[in-house]
């Protein structure tokens, strides 16, 4: 009996001692607790500066894929000498133009040393800036894990700026790292906005790019975007996150740290798409009297080439946002296919083009942009060419 009582006392003593040790160690730092448990690692992983996280933004570039700028996430851990920018990058489109148009260009998440990333943008004349993300230590470590997991997938994703672009990917990664916590956004400046409107607003210094992309992008980019879905443009993401909060704290610092000084961007110059379209219209009108047949063939040939390209994008290509395009009514290969019988279809087709032009002008005037003025003017120019051809045919008969 005495043996049993002694054993009970020993167990109670050990329990009390463990509670005392536990209470003592709870007040210790992570590094001190690790040392007590025999770990050589004395790094405090819950320190606020164990991992530093930033949103990195690069200035717009000259290439088609860079005219809206670029954003990425910068994670840094001085304790382990890690300093990387995690950036969604696609294969070089200039080397794989046909793959890009077919929708087979690949993209993936890369971890790039900060010096390498900055040097690349410096050579391209693009400034690079970063803003600190005010996240908890646990969230920043989880964000690193999320990014490592995404990078491990490799370069296997189809290029898709609209659904998997740099800005909305940063939003996706941070949301995933927050593990159910919500980013509290300030009221949106506009309740709804379309992708086409966003591109128009941010390509004032790249009018030719805007002109070309209008031929590529279908009406998926005309669907309304609400809330977080509006965050497709890097600088829009900066502004939204600087006003947003997580756990009552601002998500993004208002202080900008310059990593690379940007160079002033050159202006569009005088020869803009609008000037080009007006020149084409004037020549088409003047040709009613000059009667130079080669101009008609230039117009028909160009319209056919553009129409064939749009037909490929619409019916064959897997490139994102190349669904139905309103420009296809004005630019398609049907006039060339039925050129021999133009006497029968020319006037009805001119009527369709004029109705289309009126509808597109109405949309422009009511801020529901589907196409730009240069596209409308070019469609009118082609109508004039068809009218001249019809007049010549009727005179012969």
Order of alpha helices (4+ residues) and beta strands (2+ residues): alpha-alpha-beta-beta-beta-alpha-beta-alpha-beta-alpha-beta-alpha-alpha-beta-alpha-alpha-beta-alpha-beta-beta-beta-alpha-alpha-alpha-alpha-alpha
